[in-house]
Amino acid sequence: MENTVEYNENKKLFLNSISNIKKKNDGSFIVNYNNMPYHISNSDEMLEKYNWLTEYIEKYPEQAEDYIEKQYIPSAEEKVEHIRNKRNSLLNEADIILMKYQEQVSLNIIQVNDEYYNALLQYKQNLRDITKQIDFPENIIWPLMPEYI
């Protein structure tokens, strides 16, 4: 009998501590619990609270509303910044590869390969010219790094 009383007290305490109940498409809930956002799913660790909340919503459906996922759409400036960061990272990678190539040629580890060297230089220039593409920043055609043959 004591366990039932404790169980009901915990349930009552939990339900009195939540507000702003939103039901997600996957059946889980987003609630404010003690004034903090809280995700309640039907996972093992949350099952008891999930069942309490489901029972409550079935009894009082007006207390919950659908949770609407907000899709983040980056601004044009954010898109440009992201593209430039990626481009700069690829340029850095190309610089490292170019430097390794030149070192290996200088040490006679590999043979001079003018075709590969020029392709690397052209790749770097194509990366620099990304911002000149017609649909920049919406549609980017990224150049492919040449492979050493």
Steps between C-alpha positions, in 0.01 A plus 500: 500500500782739585661449155172597332476818708861590420442423131191723489685779683788486252255504212309794645821689574626441146174601331478815714857594400446498123355757264500589133451140381579439133470163329755412232433291188695208649262486800743658747433824684675831552392660826611763744591308813577722799529787249763321289448340157487124530464220244294201610520195279380145543852375566556270796632774726207732427222244461329570831477876440410439136209277607383754759507775241325290234226409748464867595477613135240235423292638788568869422584527126463878504811520720731396216574638158698368208871573501604668178863450403657825395727453205806719512562683175840670490523856376690584181788633710517175699499296178784709359698469824452121505609466136806718553596302810471174308694649209775622732524160661532333158765756400695417816480130418619568146790708634610211720480254212688739272769550763536123551520450124775762469695350792481150355615626159789691663607187688470287184235284667266549204548619143395845383149480363418832332148386415421430867673818621307717253176319587557583870561865416186508283301335780609772740404769249160336446445511877587870506251558217209333686351842578490581127265214416166607352277359777728592793417446787191289426651232276870428515687263274803396700814412305654158556852470634723330244649162586867427461560252220 
